[in-house]
Amino acid sequence: MEFMSIPFYSTIPFILMLLAIALLPLITPHFWESNRNKLIVSLVLGIPTTVWLLVNNLNEALVHTIFFDYVPFIILLGALFVISGGIYLDGDLEAKPKVNLFFLIIGAILASFMGTTGAAMLLIRPLLKTNFRRKHKTHIVLFFIATVANCGGLLTPLGDPPLFMLYLRGVPFFWFFNLVKEWFICNALLLTIFYFVEKHFYRKESKEDLILDLEEYRPLKIRGKINLLFLLGVVFSVAFINPLFFSFIHPHHISSYIRELVIIAMAVLSLAFTNKDVREANRFNWHPIEEVAYLFLGIFITMTPALLYLETHAREFSFTTIQGFYYASGALSSFLDNTPTAVTFYSLAKGLVTQQPHLFDDPVIIGGIPEHLLEGIATACVFFGAMTYIGNGPNFMVKAIAEHEKVPMPHFLEYMYKFSLIILLPIFIIVQLLLIH
């Protein structure tokens, strides 16, 4: 298979796919609301790419993408979606700054172990219910998006899809705990700023609203607790059912599907043992995971020739430093989905190691690329996903739920110049200056 003969035009469907995800929600929001239309876009771009790969004898790359990237990716996200949808926090706490800070701290921790989507969907409704009487609460949702839906998910492959894709490429499950300093500094700065902003707006609330809020107090209760066991089952499956612990399991082989079968079993058990009223309270439906499945089918197929192109043309790109990888992958993650961004820059790093090893002075190799580049890619893709509503899947979901509950949310550009550019970007730069160099 001659990768060097792969032309640049083979990457055009991937570019168009990413542009569709970035622009169609803004240009034709009504069209983009339909999952059927998302599937049509994926097929229109994915089918010609599939034919091109088969005609050019790149069957192996296509099979790898579909069966050892896309299928495990969808199974994991689907299982976390189902299990988290069976856990419901019922109650109404007092809407004080310390209580809201507590919500965000818990969310930032949970995000790494039940996924940013799972943690966000679990906590956003009780958080909004707690603050129902508050007049000033938009800032709470914005910081929630930054911490729970993005920056909290850095510590395990379960936390955010780009990390799981790196895990599938050989990065050990527990390696991501090496990023605990980045996780801690970023979230500590975010939460500190949030607390002072929250105290400022809390002082503006009327006493009448605060009294009414206190009268509605009900302690939090967890319903669907059995799903915590199924969640642990998923965590242990990803952490331990792999070649590091079982020699008969081989990467990119049918034996690796043992992990997926266990994960599917956890999701099936969740569906079987969760009371219907718990899922109804969570307003559980299949629309979000269908959206992910349809979109990423197109992303993964069209991404295949693009990744091969990057691996074999790496020397033509000027990204060789950790700072370059950090800001380049961060910029792309801000405006496009951070999962294909992570895979794209991973392939670029892998190509550099193969073609220009002299650029790296005896690097520590993790998952096939230098560890310092892996650190930059993983951290940036998770953090910078919070820069816009389209940077990470949960962002739009949280925004939609908040607007349904009558919380005024800034539009796309307002989110950037009123929040992410003035608060998030400086924090991400501080993290890079302190730890990623």
Secondary structure, DSSP 8 states (H G I E B T S, - for coil): --GGG--GGGGHHHHHHHHHHHHHHHH-HHHHH-HHHHHHHHHHHHHHHHHHHHHTT-HHHHHHHIIIIIHHHHHHHHHHHHHHTT-EEEEE----HHHHHHHHHHHHHHHHHH-HHHHHHHHHHHHHHHTTT-S--HHHHHHHHHHTTTGGGGSSTTT-HHHHHHHHTT--GGGGGGGHHHHHHHHHHHHHHHHHHHHHHHTTS-HHHHHHHHHT-EEEEEE-THHHHHHHHHHHHHHHSSTTT-TT--TTSGGGHHHHHHHHHHHHHHHHHS-HHHHHHTT--SHHHHHHHHHHHHHHHHHHHHHHHHHHSGGGS---SHHHHHHHHHHHHHHS-HHHHHHHHHHHHHHHHHH-GGGSSS--EETTEEHHHHHHHHHHHHHGGGSSTTSSHHHHHHHHHHHHTT-----HHHHIIIIIIIIIHHHHHHHHHHH--
